[in-house]
Amino acid sequence: MAFYEFGIWIDRASVRIDGQSIAIPFGLLEGIPIGSIASAQRILITYSALVDSLPTNAVVLNQAFIEGDLAPPGSLPIPIEIPSNIVSVPILDNQVRIVKKAGVSLSFIGSAIDYLIAMENGGGTDLTDVTLSDALPAGTRFVKGRMVLGAPFLTDSRATIFLQSRQLQM
């Protein structure tokens, strides 16, 4: 069973402490009960989260916190809250696709291989500052006058094809 927090589905069955599956009756926001962490002990916690929507700025920022009592010998416990580093994960719209095809399945020295590259943005968000690069492999060279980006023909003799558009709307 999963639960939903801040646009992300958390799989309850995926929560593990040091590799051992644990049952959590509530969300991660309420906290995962760890118990005690002995001096010099290291505990690893893992879980899986499913992103189900494109977040603001297409980036998931995530930070964890340890809350507990520091118990120095001979002293009263001191309440602490320690933040983790912030983890930044870019999220791509899974509706953006690129497919490259060759016009032939077999070629010979002196003949041309025509390539077709199709880009599609079927998502709900525009893709801006689009760049396509395609480094031609050794043994091939670009054929001037044979490249079409929509229309008109583009000519270039560089070994690497580099196209840039401010916005891709399909």
Phi, psi and omega in degrees: 000143182246163173226160189248126175221124172053045177080010181230132175272127178255127178277110182302325182288348182271351184287125181225143172243120184049041176085351181264127179295137177232152176268129175241125185279353185217187183278171179292336179299324178283341177106153176256119180292120182258327187092230181253152172240112182292159176304133179070010178271145178238131179239133178251128178243131177231151172200162180250138178234135179256121177278123183247004176206161180280115182286169176306134181061013177057033179223133172264120175255130185221139180217140178251163179224144169258128172238139180177194179242126174277127186242079176294144180303132176077009180233164175288149177300143180248119178294136180227155169221119183239123179276151172275176170294161177269127179262128181248121180235112175295141179245124178264144175289120185288002177268359178269124184226152172223132180229133178243133179231150173261142181287346180226157176260349179213138180226167180231158176302130180094349178260162183261147171249116177271130179251146174237125177243120179249130176244137181223135174242093180266004181277179182268008183235134177296145174258117185249164180051048184287135176230132173245126173235143183214098180282119180289139183288161177304142180092358176232158174217155181292137178261114181301141175080005183252000182261134178235126171246094190063259174202149003272184176297143172248142177239139181197142181248010180289154179287336178249128177273131183222111179243146180221139178226148180285330182205139178245112176236119181233000000 
